[in-house]
Amino acid sequence: MCAHHNTEEHKGKWQTCKKCLDDFRHEIEMYIWYGTNEYNFEKLKNPPEFKPTHCSKCGKIIILSDGGYSNLCGVYRCDNCPITNSDREKIIKEYKK
């Protein structure tokens, strides 16, 4: 988060930066991971709550920071449920609406 905050030239501390939080509004789980992992000199003290990400096909919880998933237009699939070519067409068509 510190690097993102700096690269985007946001003002103030990243821990209280509304722009940083907004930049990750669609993947708040990643904002929390970036702000609380071992690479930070100063960790985010009060991370916001979030609902876990689920595979859109089987419902399995996907931990975004661990990988092992696909994402197309905001549709997540675990590695056991890959996005097929026919799925891809449907997802993109729905996304364009």
Sequence and secondary structure as in RCSB ss.txt:
>XXXX:A:sequence
MCAHHNTEEHKGKWQTCKKCLDDFRHEIEMYIWYGTNEYNFEKLKNPPEFKPTHCSKCGKIIILSDGGYSNLCGV
YRCDNCPITNSDREKIIKEYKK
>XXXX:A:secstr
 HHHHHHTT  S GGG HHHHHHTGGGHHHHHHHHHSTT SS  SS      EE TTT  EE GGG  EEEETTE
EEETTS   HHHHHHHHHHHH 
